[in-house]
Amino acid sequence: MTVDNNAGRRHRVVIIGSGFGGLFAAKGLKRADVDVTLIAKTTHHLFQPLLYQVATGILSVGEIAPATRIILRKQRNTQVLLGDVVGIDLEKKTVTSKLLDWERVTTYDSLIVAAGAQQSYFGNDHFEAFAPGMKTVDDALELRGRILGAFEAAEVTTSEEERKRRLTFVVVGAGPTGVEVVGQIAELADRTLKGAFRSIDPTHARVILIEAASAVLPPMGPKLGLKAQRRLEKMGVEVKLNTMVTDVDYMGLTVKEDGEEHRIECAVKVWSAGVQASPLGKLIADQSDGTEVDRAGRVVVEPDLTVKGHPNVFVIGDLMSVPGVPGMAQGAIQGAVYATKQIKAELKGAQPADRKPFKYFNKGSMATVSRFSAVCQIGKIEFGGFLAWLAWLGLHLYYLVGSRNRIVAVYSWFITFLGRGRGQLAITERWVFARRALEQSRDQSAQKSIG
Ligand SMILES: Cc1cc2nc3c(=O)[nH]c(=O)nc-3n(C[C@H](O)[C@H](O)[C@H](O)COP(=O)(O)OP(=O)(O)OC[C@H]3O[C@@H](n4cnc5c(N)ncnc54)[C@H](O)[C@@H]3O)c2cc1C
């Protein structure tokens, strides 16, 4: 075990996570008189809003997931460590992380926890193997393998029933991610793959969006929801509202619609129906007298984004629960800016008691539905169509990290949206079957440790 002692050093800040919260926190401390250690279990900063474009072959992984240590290369006060944080001790002020068989303990004076959230299956974790979510690069590549692999299998099979099953794609959850991915599966089938097969016609693929609530894009209100729904339906997507998924298996899923249960046989299922915060949230809350987690496991933080009794421990981004702050990139970025401001103020002698509460500025939200069509909400202004799509394009380019990535993304969008090509249609056996192999190897090591 490596123990990393803090004695006699500058104020030490440990950041957990390299997503929007973690990366912006590190950048916010660029010129501060502190030593920063950023620990994350992935080597990249992932731009989650464009994961669906990796899953559907528009962008490559590198464009949305640049290496964190390269982004922070010139930031001399910052060290980036790869590691899965398995322990946080608020009393001893240490963070324990693991990489392979190595365990490392890092001490801190201030801690910023930005460990985000994972997909939630609402207690039905066995759904995950059949209906992966879209939270990580692995998820997106696995889904790309499953989506394109379904067309390949449909071309080969001689069973009409199996062909139909392979060409049925179901996305569960009609939030922004569900709408975006379902729209892109439809465009992939209708435009990119058109004419590329001999036994099947990809344009006959059945693409279904399932939502338990009564509207598409519930948080964006009825007007924009209806707009998005109409656009999807025009593209041939079947939108099933007020429909609950009650079971998922290899062959398809069972849904409850109008009080009746029935089956949808389908090979590809994508889950985008809920989130569960990182377990690090509960780990922290359990050590703080009076801090709780909400139903999604997010930490109910104090007005200054810290946990009770520990003014040096900030919880930000998707892991924090603050009324009125959605689980969106802006919430994470603004939380990071706020936390680093407090740390810098204290270096100059300010006291935690002097902190003004965190205030969220809602810059709006948007979702693309298809090429040239998006919906956008900025305050009370709501609009959709081409203008909203241009706004979406500009905003995503602005937040993509790295000028090379921006140029390549624009080029790829030009190819896909003006033409019909997609540059990232490669799939590998390992992406498709890695989940099964990993499960097997975990089972084997569990058996070994029992034996
Ligand atoms: C598919 C998808 C589409 C989205 N679209 C939009 C959108 O259009 N607009 C928008 O504003 N928001 C969107 N969001 C939400 C937005 O991406 C999140 O709100 C934002 O990423 C939250 O940032 P974060 O830093 O809190 O967490 P994340 O970005 O999730 O980062 C979490 C980090 O913590 C690390 N981590 C987790 N656990 C550990 C551990 N135990 N040890 C070490 N490291 C750990 C992870 O590796 C990761 O680096 C989308 C999200 C998804 C999944």
The ligand as an SDF file (V2000), in Angstrom:
LIG
                    3D

 53 58  0  0  0  0  0  0  0  0999 V2000
  -26.0030    9.7160  -22.3810 C   0  0  0  0  0  0  0  0  0  0  0  0
  -26.0360   11.0140  -21.6240 C   0  0  0  0  0  0  0  0  0  0  0  0
  -26.4170   12.1850  -22.2630 C   0  0  0  0  0  0  0  0  0  0  0  0
  -26.4160   13.4000  -21.5850 C   0  0  0  0  0  0  0  0  0  0  0  0
  -26.7830   14.5330  -22.2520 N   0  0  0  0  0  0  0  0  0  0  0  0
  -26.6920   15.7230  -21.6210 C   0  0  0  0  0  0  0  0  0  0  0  0
  -26.9710   16.9320  -22.3020 C   0  0  0  0  0  0  0  0  0  0  0  0
  -27.3170   16.9220  -23.4880 O   0  0  0  0  0  0  0  0  0  0  0  0
  -26.8170   18.1160  -21.6310 N   0  0  0  0  0  0  0  0  0  0  0  0
  -26.4180   18.1510  -20.3290 C   0  0  0  0  0  0  0  0  0  0  0  0
  -26.2700   19.2210  -19.7700 O   0  0  0  0  0  0  0  0  0  0  0  0
  -26.1820   17.0200  -19.6430 N   0  0  0  0  0  0  0  0  0  0  0  0
  -26.2970   15.8120  -20.2430 C   0  0  0  0  0  0  0  0  0  0  0  0
  -26.0310   14.6590  -19.5660 N   0  0  0  0  0  0  0  0  0  0  0  0
  -25.7120   14.7410  -18.1320 C   0  0  0  0  0  0  0  0  0  0  0  0
  -24.2710   15.1580  -17.8890 C   0  0  0  0  0  0  0  0  0  0  0  0
  -23.4040   14.4110  -18.7170 O   0  0  0  0  0  0  0  0  0  0  0  0
  -23.9760   14.9240  -16.4140 C   0  0  0  0  0  0  0  0  0  0  0  0
  -24.8550   15.7230  -15.6630 O   0  0  0  0  0  0  0  0  0  0  0  0
  -22.5420   15.2900  -16.0690 C   0  0  0  0  0  0  0  0  0  0  0  0
  -21.6580   14.4730  -16.7860 O   0  0  0  0  0  0  0  0  0  0  0  0
  -22.3030   15.1480  -14.5760 C   0  0  0  0  0  0  0  0  0  0  0  0
  -20.9640   15.4070  -14.3100 O   0  0  0  0  0  0  0  0  0  0  0  0
  -20.2500   14.7570  -13.0520 P   0  0  0  0  0  0  0  0  0  0  0  0
  -18.8650   15.2680  -13.0580 O   0  0  0  0  0  0  0  0  0  0  0  0
  -21.0690   14.9240  -11.8440 O   0  0  0  0  0  0  0  0  0  0  0  0
  -20.2670   13.1890  -13.3390 O   0  0  0  0  0  0  0  0  0  0  0  0
  -19.6630   12.3150  -14.5840 P   0  0  0  0  0  0  0  0  0  0  0  0
  -19.4930   13.1990  -15.7490 O   0  0  0  0  0  0  0  0  0  0  0  0
  -20.5430   11.1660  -14.6420 O   0  0  0  0  0  0  0  0  0  0  0  0
  -18.2420   11.9310  -14.0410 O   0  0  0  0  0  0  0  0  0  0  0  0
  -18.0570   11.0280  -12.9970 C   0  0  0  0  0  0  0  0  0  0  0  0
  -16.5770   10.7340  -12.8780 C   0  0  0  0  0  0  0  0  0  0  0  0
  -16.3310   10.0390  -11.6730 O   0  0  0  0  0  0  0  0  0  0  0  0
  -15.5180    8.9120  -11.9330 C   0  0  0  0  0  0  0  0  0  0  0  0
  -15.8280    7.9150  -10.8980 N   0  0  0  0  0  0  0  0  0  0  0  0
  -17.0320    7.3960  -10.5670 C   0  0  0  0  0  0  0  0  0  0  0  0
  -16.9040    6.5530   -9.5480 N   0  0  0  0  0  0  0  0  0  0  0  0
  -15.5910    6.5450   -9.2100 C   0  0  0  0  0  0  0  0  0  0  0  0
  -14.8240    5.8410   -8.2420 C   0  0  0  0  0  0  0  0  0  0  0  0
  -15.3770    4.9930   -7.3740 N   0  0  0  0  0  0  0  0  0  0  0  0
  -13.4960    6.0490   -8.2220 N   0  0  0  0  0  0  0  0  0  0  0  0
  -12.9140    6.9060   -9.0840 C   0  0  0  0  0  0  0  0  0  0  0  0
  -13.5780    7.5990  -10.0020 N   0  0  0  0  0  0  0  0  0  0  0  0
  -14.9080    7.4170  -10.0700 C   0  0  0  0  0  0  0  0  0  0  0  0
  -15.8870    8.4880  -13.3460 C   0  0  0  0  0  0  0  0  0  0  0  0
  -14.8620    7.7140  -13.9150 O   0  0  0  0  0  0  0  0  0  0  0  0
  -16.0310    9.8500  -14.0010 C   0  0  0  0  0  0  0  0  0  0  0  0
  -14.7870   10.3390  -14.3850 O   0  0  0  0  0  0  0  0  0  0  0  0
  -26.0440   13.4310  -20.2210 C   0  0  0  0  0  0  0  0  0  0  0  0
  -25.6770   12.2540  -19.5720 C   0  0  0  0  0  0  0  0  0  0  0  0
  -25.6680   11.0480  -20.2650 C   0  0  0  0  0  0  0  0  0  0  0  0
  -25.2590    9.7900  -19.5680 C   0  0  0  0  0  0  0  0  0  0  0  0
  1  2  1  0
  2  3  1  0
  2 52  2  0
  3  4  2  0
  4  5  1  0
  4 50  1  0
  5  6  2  0
  6  7  1  0
  6 13  1  0
  7  8  2  0
  7  9  1  0
  9 10  1  0
 10 11  2  0
 10 12  1  0
 12 13  2  0
 13 14  1  0
 14 15  1  0
 14 50  1  0
 15 16  1  0
 16 17  1  0
 16 18  1  0
 18 19  1  0
 18 20  1  0
 20 21  1  0
 20 22  1  0
 22 23  1  0
 23 24  1  0
 24 25  2  0
 24 26  1  0
 24 27  1  0
 27 28  1  0
 28 29  2  0
 28 30  1  0
 28 31  1  0
 31 32  1  0
 32 33  1  0
 33 34  1  0
 33 48  1  0
 34 35  1  0
 35 36  1  0
 35 46  1  0
 36 37  1  0
 36 45  1  0
 37 38  2  0
 38 39  1  0
 39 40  1  0
 39 45  2  0
 40 41  1  0
 40 42  2  0
 42 43  1  0
 43 44  2  0
 44 45  1  0
 46 47  1  0
 46 48  1  0
 48 49  1  0
 50 51  2  0
 51 52  1  0
 52 53  1  0
M  END
$$$$
